[in-house]
C-alpha cells in the first residue's frame, strides 16, 4: 500500500451515525477530506452532499469505489453489507473503514481478513471507544499495580424498548431485521462495544457460552441474552443484556474486580467512573469530545499517511464477532 498525503474519503451510506459521530471528524483532521458520498436513494445522497459541502454523490457503490479521486472508503451501512463493500474497496486498492460490528457474522469477518491479507490493503473498524479519554482512564486504572490482579468482570445491561420497537405491522428498524443486522437484534449493535473493550484490555476471549431468547415477543429476533466467558489469560466473566426491560431496571454497567479494588463504569451513558480501593471511594468525571469517532479516525488517517500504526483493524475486531456468534448459538 502506498502512503497518502491527503486521504480522500468516499462514504458508502449516509445515515444517522455519520451526522455527528463520524462525518464532521473526517473534515476536521489534517490531511483528510470527504470527496464523495453514496446512498441507494440518490436524492438522499444529493441532500447529504449539499448539506455537508461534498462535491460528488452516487447511488451506486461500485461507482463511488471506482472514482479515481476516492482513495479510502468509509462504510456506514448495516452489517449485512459490510463484507461486500469492504472487499469491493480493498480489491480496488482502497483502504476501508467500517462501522462496527465488523460484519454480520464471524465467517464474513474471516473473508474480510483474507482479502486484506491478499491485497495488502488495511481494513479498520469503528471501535472508537478504545480511544476515548473516558475508557483510556479506565484502562489506565485496571492495568495499574494499584488495582492489583484483575479477578473477574461483569457486564450488566438493560434498557426498555424504544418507541420504534412497537411497530404494529410497520417495518421494523434495521437492527431488528435479521437479514440486515445478522440476527440478535440490538445485541450485535451494542454488545460489540462492550466485548471489544474487554478484549482490547485483557486479551482474546477463547471460551464463550450463552443463551439468547425472545422473552417479550415484541419482534421476532432475540431480546434477552446471558453469557459466561474466559479470556486467554484465565480471567473469567459473565454478562447479561435485556433490551425489553422495564424502565426501572435500566442499567449500563461494567464491573471489574481486582485484588486491590473495584471499578464500575458505563459504556453508553458515560456516568462517572466509580473506583473503590484501600485509599477510599472516588468518582471520576471525564467528558467526551464532541465527535466521538475523531480520535480513531485521526489514527486511521495517520496510519494511511505512514505516520503511525492504528491497531483497530479487522483482525483485532474479528474475535468480538466470534464471541457474539457463540453467545447467540451461530457457531
PAKE-590286 format. One record per residue (C-alpha): residue in one letter; x, y, z. Coordinates in steps of 0.2 Angstrom, whole numbers, plus 2048, in hexadecimal, padded with zeros to 3 digits. Layout:
<recs>
aXYZ;...
</recs>
This chain:
<recs>
x800800800;x8068117FB;x80581F809;x7FA82D806;x7FD840809;x7EB844809;x7DE83680C;x7CF839801;x7C0830808;x7B18297FF;x7A282580A;x797816807;x78881A811;x78282A819;x777826827;x77582C839;x78682683F;x790831832;x787841837;x790845847;x79A83684D;x7A583483E;x7A383F82F;x7A8850836;x7B884883C;x7BE84382B;x7BE855826;x7C685C836;x7D6851835;x7E585782C;x7E884E81C;x7D684781B;x7C884C811;x7B784580A;x7B58467F8;x7A683A7F4;x7978327FC;x78C8247F7;x77A81F7FB;x76F8137F2;x7628227F3;x76A82E7E7;x76083D7EE;x766839800;x7788387FA;x7768497F1;x76E851800;x77C84A80C;x78A850800;x7828627FE;x780863811;x79285E815;x79A867806;x79F8567FD;x7A18597EB;x79D8477E4;x78F83B7E8;x78A82A7E1;x77C81E7E2;x78780F7DE;x7958097E9;x7A08027DB;x7A08137D3;x7A681C7E3;x7B380F7E6;x7B98107D4;x7BA8237D5;x7CD8277D3;x7CC8367DF;x7C682A7ED;x7D58237F6;x7CD81B805;x7BB815809;x7B0817818;x7A380A819;x794810824;x78780381F;x77E7F5829;x78A7E682D;x7837DB81F;x78B7E5812;x79C7E981B;x7A57DA813;x79F7DD802;x7A47F0802;x7B57ED80B;x7BA7E07FF;x7B57EB7F0;x7C07F97F7;x7CF7EF7FB;x7CF7E67EA;x7CF7F77E3;x7DF7FB7ED;x7D58077F9;x7D680580C;x7C5803815;x7BF80A825;x7AF80082B;x7A2804838;x7A17F7846;x79E7E8847;x7AB7E383A;x79D7D9831;x78D7CF834;x7967BF839;x7A77B883C;x7A97AF82B;x7A77C0822;x7B57C782E;x7C17B9828;x7BD7BE816;x7C17D0819;x7D17CB822;x7D67BF814;x7D47CD806;x7DD7DA811;x7EC7CE812;x7EC7C9800;x7EB7DB7FA;x7F67E3807;x7E87F0809;x7E37F481C;x7D17F3822;x7CD7FD832;x7BE7FB83D;x7B5809847;x7B8803859;x7BB81585D;x7B8813870;x7C980B871;x7D081D86F;x7C4828879;x7CC830888;x7BE828893;x7C381688F;x7D681A88E;x7D481F8A0;x7CC80F8A5;x7D980589C;x7E780F8A5;x7DF80B8B6;x7DB7F88B3;x7ED7F58AC;x7F67FE8BA;x7FF7F68C8;x7F37FF8D4;x7E47F68CE;x7ED7E58D0;x7E97D58C7;x7D87D68BD;x7CE7C78C4;x7BD7C98BB;x7B27D48AF;x7A07D68AE;x7957DE8A1;x7837E38A6;x7797EC899;x7667EF898;x75B7FC88F;x7497FD88B;x7427FB87A;x74380A86E;x733812867;x73980B856;x7387F985D;x7257FB85E;x7227FA84B;x7107F384A;x7147EC839;x71F7F9833;x7317F682D;x73D7F283C;x74D7FC83E;x75B7F4835;x7637EE845;x7547E2847;x7557DB836;x7607CC837;x7637CC824;x76A7DD826;x7727DE837;x7787CB838;x76C7C6846;x76C7C9858;x7637DA857;x76B7E8861;x7787DC868;x7847DC859;x7837EF858;x7867F386B;x78E7E4873;x79C7E5866;x7A37F586E;x7A37ED87F;x7AB7DD87A;x7B87E686F;x7BE7F187D;x7C07E2889;x7CA7D887C;x7D57E8878;x7D97E988A;x7DB7D788F;x7DF7CD880;x7D47C1875;x7C57B887C;x7C87A5878;x7B879E880;x7A77A587F;x79679D882;x7857A5883;x7727A5882;x7687B0876;x7557B1878;x7467BB872;x73E7BF882;x7327CD87F;x72C7C986D;x72C7DA867;x7367D5857;x73D7C4850;x74F7C5855;x7567C2866;x7557D0873;x75D7C8883;x76F7C1884;x7797B9892;x78B7B3890;x79B7AD899;x7AD7AE891;x7BF7AB894;x7CE7B588E;x7DE7AE888;x7E77B3898;x7DA7AA8A3;x7CF7B98A8;x7BD7B48A8;x7AD7BF8A7;x79B7BF8A5;x78E7CA89C;x77C7CD89A;x7727D888D;x7607DC88D;x7597E8880;x7467E7885;x7487EB898;x73D7F68A2;x7448078A4;x7478058B6;x7547F78B2;x75E8028A6;x7717FE8A8;x78180189F;x78F7FB8A9;x79F7F18A8;x7A77EC8B9;x7B97E68BA;x7C07DF8CA;x7D27DF8CF;x7DC7D98DE;x7DE7EB8E3;x7CE7F38DE;x7BE7F48D3;x7B97FF8C5;x7A88028BD;x7A580C8AD;x79880D89F;x79B80B88D;x78D815885;x787821893;x798827898;x7938288AA;x7A182D8B6;x7AE81F8B8;x7AD8188CA;x7BD8118D2;x7BE8098E3;x7CF8058EA;x7D88048FA;x7DB8178F8;x7C881A8F8;x7BA81E8EC;x7BC8298DD;x7B082E8CF;x7B98348BF;x7B183F8B2;x7B883F8A1;x7AF848892;x7AF842881;x7B584C871;x7A6852867;x7AA846859;x7AD835861;x7B582D852;x7C283A850;x7D083285A;x7CF822850;x7CC82A83F;x7DC835842;x7E6825846;x7DF81D836;x7E482C82C;x7F682C833;x7F781A830;x7F381D81D;x80082B81D;x80D820824;x80F82A834;x80981D841;x80180C842;x7EE80A846;x7EB7F984E;x7D87FB84D;x7D77F083E;x7CC7E2837;x7D87D583F;x7D67DC850;x7C37DE84E;x7C07CC848;x7C07C485A;x7B17CF85F;x7A77C7851;x7AC7B6857;x7A77B9869;x7967C0863;x7937B2857;x7977A5865;x78B7AE871;x77C7AE865;x78079C85F;x78679F84D;x796795850;
</recs>
